[in-house]
Amino acid sequence: MWHVCVCVCVVTCVCVCVVTCVSGVFQDIASPMEIRLLTQASCPIVLIGDVQQSIADFRHQVPDTYCDQKNKCRFPQETAVPDQFPTVEWYSTYRLCPLTIQMIEDMTGARMVSMRKDAGTILWKSTISAPTSLILCRTNENVVRMLLQYQMQGLRVIAGARIAAQLKTASLSGSSKGMGGLGKKLLKDGQLASVVKMLIAREIDLKDLAASNVLAACCIFQAKGYETDHVAVHRDILDHARDEKLQKSASQTEQNVLLVALSRHKLSLTVLIDIPPAVVHMEPAKVQSVLDLSAFAYTKPSPNKL
């Protein structure tokens, strides 16, 4: 989330700071074009935000299937402009516990300082831990799969009607991957109509979710800026981030998605992966568990180090 603070000096020579905070309008301002436009302002501008939570780069991508295979779509990109804004870093958090910020630093490189003294709960397991968790997925396909897995527990779906429409359309597409593959399988099994109906019936928005103690699932892009007591992170978020690292991509979008997902909880976080055996040998009092997923290494410290 970006905020724009415009400081205007009035006739009395007193500087008045007017803060404009409009959700979505100043979100993910990072492209050279946007920065160039901002630098043309005649008044001082202060941007407040976190570039490591910029997760919407995908919105400007055009699949090659929209164009001729010999002349694939490519948007012209401006060259990066020099950083013309002095940066002041302030990365303290009153919401995330010391254990969480250590894990985030280990897995994403983002550095933070926790102002909390207590330690939250972080679990690695293939099922949710809290019955009122918000399950965050990287793709809508896995949101549907979570609905199928937890339908008996009354799982609700953020933007359920829109996902239902996507699933129905994907079932008729030529793709056999992702939502297309899932839609075709449900159609073949005679379950598509009931799943579409259930997605619509189970829809809930974030405002109502905040006032309800229910189990819910959504795509991570729906949950940016949202926080709740208990969060479960689907493994597809980690898989996308790991693939981006292994491919040595210039983009940091998936790393940022991972950071956003790991920082939505207040009390407990469950990463929906069964943790493998420890890959290092240390005293149990010092290391409780270790996750080694190629590019990721996470260690829970002893309580006396928090």
Residue, then its C-alpha position, 0 to 999 in steps of 0.5 A: m500500500w502506498h500513500v502520498c503525502v503532499c506538503v503545501c507551504v501556505v502564505t503564512c510560511v507554515c507547511v501543512c501536510v495533507v495526506t491522501c490515502v486512497s486504497g488501490v490508487f497508489q498501490d504498487i507505484a514502482s514502474p519507471m513511468e509512474i516514478r517519472l510522472l511523480t518527479q514532475a510534480s511542482c510540490p514536495i512529495v513523500l511516498i510511504g510504502d514498502v517495495q517488498q510488498s509490491i505483488a501486482d506486476f503480473r497484472h500487466q503481463v499479456p499471455d502469448t496466447y493472445c497474439d500470433q505465435k510468430n509475433k508474440c505480444r510485448f509491451p515496450q518498457e521504459t528503462a529504469v530511472p535513477d532513484q531520485f527519492p532519498t529513502v528513510e527505512w523504518y521497518s518496525t512492527y507491533r503486530l508480528c512476533p520476533l519468531t515470525i520476523q526471523m522466519i521472514e528474514d530467513m526466507t525472503g531477506a526482508r529485515m524487520v524489528s518486532m516491538r512485541k515481547d511474546a512469541g506467536t505460534i508457527l507450525w508446519k503441517s499439511t492441515i490447518s491448525a486453527p478452525t478459524s484460519l484464513i487459508l492463503c493460496r497463490t492461485n484460484e485453482n488451489v482456493v477451489r481445492m481447499l473448498l473441496q478439502y474443507q467443505m465439511q468444515g464450512l469453509r467460506v471463499i473470498a470472491g467465490a462468485r468470481i472464482a466460480a465464473q472463472l472455473k466454469t469458463a476454464s472448464l470449456s477452454g483448451s487448457s488442461k492445466g490449472m483451472g482448466g484441468l481442474g474444471k475439466k476433471l470436475l465436469k467429467d466427474g459430474q461435480l462442476a455444477s455443484v462446485v460452482k454453486m457451492l463457490i457462490a453460496r460460500e462467498i464472503d467478503l473480507k469485511d464480513l470475515a473480520a466480524s465472523n469466526v469462520l474458516a475461509a480461503c482466498c487468493i493472496f492478491q485478495a488479502k493484501g493489507y488484511e490481517t487476522d488472528h490465524v493464517a494458513v499459507h498454501r504450499d503453492i506460494l512457497d513453490h512459486a517463490r522457490d521457482e523464481k529464485l531457482q530461475k534467477s529471475a530479475s523479478q522479485t514478485e513471488q518473493n514479495v508474495l511470500l513476504v505478504a503471505l507470511s505477514r498476515h497473521k497476528l497470533s498463529l501461522t501454519v505453513l501447509i507443508d509437513i516439515p521434513p527431518a532436521v538437516v542439521h544436528m544441534e541440541p534440541a533446546k537450541v533448534q526445534s525444527v528446520l525446513d530446507l526447501s532448496a532455496f529456503a532454510y528456516t530454523k526456530p530459535s530457542p525461547n531464550k533468544l527471542 
